[in-house]
C-alpha cells in the first residue's frame, strides 16, 4: 500500500445519456468545468488526456507535457454495446452528459472521474489515473495511463455489456492481437482485464463489434480496439481495467523508462499487474465506484 493521502472522492447521480435527470458530480463548490481532461502518464513519459465533453483523446509521447504539446488521436474513443431483453444498443463514442449546464466529470490530476450515464439500464462510470507509487519510482515513470470502468446493471433482468477502448493513431499500423488481453503495436498498446473471470477480452478493428460486442481479431490499418464483454445479473456490477501504454524511443536519452522496458506491451503488462483494489485511483486508496 502506497503511503499517499486519498483525493476527496467525487459523487454523482446516475443520469441517462439520452434522457438526463438532474444530478451533480462533485460537492466541491469551486470545481472547474469544461476541462479537456487530466494529463495521465508516468513522470517524464508524456501523457494522454481524455476530453469527456467530446469523448476524444489527445496525447503527447514526449516530455514536457505542456498544454500546447497535445495532438488529437484521430477517432480514438470509448465505445459501448449493451444487449438486454429490449434489444441491442451501441455507442461509437461515450461522452459525459451535460446536466444543468455542467458535465458529469471531474478531471483533477492525477485522476479523472466520469459518469457516462446509462444505456438500457447499464450504468457506466470511470476512474482514470496516472501511476502514483512513491516507493517505486520506476513504476511511476512508465508511459501508461489507467482507465478503470464500472459497469452496473440497474435492471431487474440480465444484461450483457461490452466496453471498448478504440485507439486511432498511425503508429497502431501493424498491431497484433495479444490473446485474451488486447492489442499492441511497436508504439501503442491497449490491454484489459476484469474482476469477472468469465469476461471475454477481444481485439480488432471491424464494425462487427457494434452488433456482437466482440472485436473481430484482425487489427488493420491505423486503428484498433480492445473490448471487454461481461454478463451482468440484475443489480450486479463488474469492474474493467484498460491500460493504455506507449513507447517513444526517438530520443534515447528522453525517458527514464527506456532503460527499464523494451516495448509498450511490456509496459501494459506491468500495468495489468497493478492490484486494482490496492492502488485504485492512483494514490494507494481503495478503488471506489465514483457514483457512490
C-alpha positions in Angstrom: 0.0 0.0 0.0 1.5 3.3 -1.0 1.6 5.9 1.7 -0.1 8.8 -0.1 -3.3 10.6 1.0 -6.5 9.9 -0.8 -8.2 12.5 -3.0 -11.7 13.5 -1.9 -14.0 11.2 -3.9 -16.4 12.7 -6.4 -20.0 11.8 -6.2 -22.7 11.6 -8.9 -26.3 10.7 -9.5 -26.5 8.3 -12.4 -28.1 10.1 -15.3 -29.2 8.5 -18.6 -27.3 9.8 -21.5 -30.4 10.1 -23.7 -32.8 11.5 -21.1 -30.7 13.3 -18.4 -32.1 13.8 -14.9 -30.9 16.4 -12.5 -27.6 15.4 -10.9 -24.2 16.6 -9.9 -20.8 15.0 -9.9 -18.9 16.7 -7.0 -19.9 18.6 -3.9 -16.7 20.7 -4.2 -18.0 24.3 -4.7 -15.0 25.6 -6.7 -14.6 22.7 -9.2 -13.6 23.6 -12.7 -16.0 22.6 -15.6 -15.2 22.4 -19.3 -11.8 20.7 -18.8 -10.1 18.9 -21.7 -9.0 16.1 -19.3 -6.3 15.4 -16.8 -2.9 14.6 -18.3 -2.3 11.0 -17.4 1.0 9.1 -17.7 4.2 8.5 -15.9 6.6 11.2 -14.9 8.8 12.3 -17.8 6.9 9.9 -20.1 4.5 12.1 -21.9 0.7 12.0 -21.2 -2.8 11.3 -22.6 -5.9 13.4 -22.0 -9.5 12.3 -22.3 -12.0 15.0 -23.0 -15.2 13.7 -21.6 -17.3 16.5 -23.1 -16.4 15.4 -26.7 -15.3 11.8 -26.0 -12.0 12.4 -27.7 -8.4 11.7 -26.8 -5.2 13.8 -27.2 -1.7 12.8 -26.4 2.0 13.7 -26.4 4.6 11.0 -26.1 7.4 13.3 -25.2 8.1 15.5 -22.2 7.4 18.2 -21.2 3.6 17.7 -21.4 2.7 21.3 -21.9 -0.9 22.1 -22.8 0.1 23.0 -26.3 2.0 19.8 -26.9 -1.1 17.5 -27.2 -2.5 16.4 -30.5 -5.8 14.7 -31.0 -5.6 11.0 -31.7 -8.0 10.6 -34.6 -11.2 8.8 -33.8 -10.0 7.3 -30.5 -12.9 6.8 -28.1 -14.6 4.6 -25.6 -17.3 2.5 -27.2 -20.2 0.6 -25.7 -22.6 -2.1 -26.7 -25.4 -3.3 -24.4 -27.7 -6.3 -25.0 -30.9 -6.7 -22.9 -34.4 -8.0 -23.4 -35.1 -4.6 -25.0 -32.6 -5.4 -27.8 -29.1 -4.2 -28.7 -27.9 -0.7 -28.4 -24.5 0.7 -29.4 -22.5 3.9 -28.9 -19.5 4.7 -31.0 -18.3 7.5 -28.7 -19.1 7.7 -25.0 -19.3 11.2 -23.6 -20.2 12.7 -20.2 -23.8 14.0 -20.1 -24.4 17.7 -19.5 -26.7 18.3 -16.6 -27.9 21.9 -15.7 -25.0 23.3 -17.6 -22.3 21.1 -16.1 -20.7 18.0 -17.4 -20.6 14.8 -15.3 -16.8 14.6 -14.9 -14.1 15.9 -12.6 -10.5 16.0 -14.0 -8.1 17.0 -11.3 -4.6 15.4 -11.7 -3.7 12.7 -11.0 -7.2 11.3 -11.7 -10.2 11.8 -13.9 -13.7 10.6 -12.9 -16.5 10.4 -15.4 -20.2 9.4 -15.2 -21.2 8.3 -18.7 -24.8 7.8 -17.7 -26.8 4.7 -18.6 -27.6 2.7 -21.7 -30.5 0.3 -21.5 -30.3 0.3 -17.7 -26.5 -0.3 -17.6 -24.7 2.5 -15.8 -21.2 3.3 -16.9 -18.7 5.2 -14.7 -14.9 5.5 -14.9 -12.0 6.5 -12.8 -8.8 7.1 -14.8 -5.5 7.8 -13.2 -1.8 8.3 -13.5 0.7 5.8 -11.9 1.5 7.2 -8.4 3.7 5.0 -6.3 6.2 7.0 -4.2 8.0 3.7 -3.2 8.6 2.6 -6.8 9.9 5.4 -9.0 10.4 3.1 -12.0 6.7 2.2 -11.9 5.8 5.9 -11.5 7.8 6.8 -14.6 6.3 4.3 -17.0 4.4 5.5 -20.1 0.9 4.3 -19.3 -2.5 5.5 -18.2 -5.2 3.5 -16.3 -8.9 3.6 -17.1 -11.0 1.7 -14.5 -14.6 1.3 -15.7 -17.6 0.1 -13.6 -20.5 -1.5 -15.5 -23.6 -1.7 -13.2 -26.8 -3.3 -14.2 -29.7 -1.3 -12.7 -32.3 -3.6 -14.3 -34.4 -6.4 -12.8 -33.3 -8.8 -15.5 -30.0 -9.9 -17.0 -27.9 -7.7 -19.3 -24.7 -8.0 -21.4 -22.3 -5.1 -21.7 -19.2 -4.6 -23.9 -16.9 -1.7 -23.3 -14.1 -1.0 -25.7 -11.2 1.4 -25.9 -10.7 2.2 -29.6 -7.3 3.7 -30.4 -6.8 5.5 -33.7 -3.2 6.5 -34.5 -0.9 5.9 -37.5 1.5 4.2 -35.1 -1.1 1.5 -34.5 -0.4 0.2 -38.0 0.9 -3.4 -37.8 -0.6 -4.0 -34.4 -1.1 -7.6 -33.4 -3.6 -9.3 -31.1 -2.3 -10.1 -27.6 -4.6 -13.1 -27.0 -7.1 -12.6 -24.2 -5.6 -9.2 -23.3 -5.9 -6.7 -26.2 -3.7 -5.5 -29.0 -0.2 -4.0 -29.3 2.0 -2.3 -31.9 5.6 -1.1 -31.7 4.4 2.3 -30.3 1.0 1.7 -28.6 -0.8 -1.0 -26.7 -4.2 -1.3 -25.1 -4.6 -4.3 -22.7 -7.5 -5.0 -20.5 -8.9 -7.3 -17.8 -11.9 -7.5 -15.5 -12.7 -8.7 -12.0 -15.1 -11.2 -13.6 -13.2 -14.3 -14.6 -15.8 -15.1 -17.3 -15.2 -11.7 -19.0 -14.2 -12.0 -22.7 -11.4 -9.8 -23.9 -11.0 -9.4 -27.7 -9.3 -7.1 -30.1 -9.8 -6.0 -33.6 -10.9 -3.2 -35.9 -14.1 -4.3 -37.7 -17.6 -2.9 -37.1 -18.9 -6.3 -36.1 -18.2 -5.1 -32.6 -21.3 -2.9 -32.6 -23.5 -5.9 -33.3 -21.8 -8.7 -31.3 -19.9 -6.8 -28.6 -16.8 -8.7 -29.6 -13.8 -7.4 -31.7 -13.1 -9.4 -34.8 -9.5 -10.3 -34.0 -7.9 -8.6 -37.0 -6.3 -5.2 -36.2 -5.8 -3.5 -39.5 -4.6 -0.1 -40.7 -4.2 2.7 -38.2 -6.8 1.9 -35.6 -7.9 -1.0 -33.4 -9.9 -1.6 -30.3 -9.7 -3.7 -27.2 -13.1 -4.8 -26.0 -14.3 -6.4 -22.7 -17.6 -8.2 -22.7 -19.4 -9.2 -19.5 -22.6 -10.7 -18.4 -24.4 -8.8 -15.6 -27.0 -10.3 -13.3 -29.8 -8.0 -12.1 -28.4 -5.2 -9.9 -24.8 -6.6 -10.3 -21.7 -4.7 -11.3 -18.3 -5.5 -12.8 -15.0 -3.6 -12.9 -13.0 -3.4 -16.1 -9.5 -2.1 -16.3 -7.9 -0.7 -19.5 -4.1 0.0 -19.6 -3.1 2.4 -22.4 0.6 2.4 -23.0 3.0 3.9 -25.5 6.7 3.7 -26.3 8.8 6.5 -27.9 12.5 5.8 -28.4 13.1 8.6 -30.9 15.5 10.2 -28.4 17.4 7.5 -26.4 18.0 10.0 -23.6 14.5 11.4 -23.3 12.8 8.9 -20.9 13.8 7.1 -17.8 11.7 4.1 -18.9 13.8 3.4 -22.0 16.3 1.7 -19.6 13.6 -0.4 -18.0 11.3 -1.8 -20.7 11.5 -2.7 -24.4 8.1 -2.1 -25.8 4.5 -0.9 -25.0 3.3 -4.4 -24.5 5.7 -4.9 -21.6 4.6 -1.6 -20.1 0.9 -2.5 -20.3 1.5 -6.0 -18.8 3.1 -4.2 -15.9 0.0 -2.0 -15.6 -2.3 -5.0 -15.6 -0.3 -6.4 -12.7 -1.0 -3.3 -10.5 -3.6 -4.6 -7.9 -6.8 -2.6 -8.6 -8.2 -3.0 -5.2 -4.9 -1.8 -3.6 -3.9 1.1 -5.9 -7.3 2.2 -7.2 -7.5 5.8 -8.1 -3.7 6.4 -8.3 -2.9 7.2 -4.7 -2.8 4.0 -2.8 -6.5 4.3 -2.0 -9.0 1.5 -2.5 -10.9 1.9 -5.8 -14.4 3.1 -5.2 -17.4 3.5 -7.5 -17.5 7.2 -8.4 -21.3 7.1 -8.2 -21.1 6.2 -4.5 
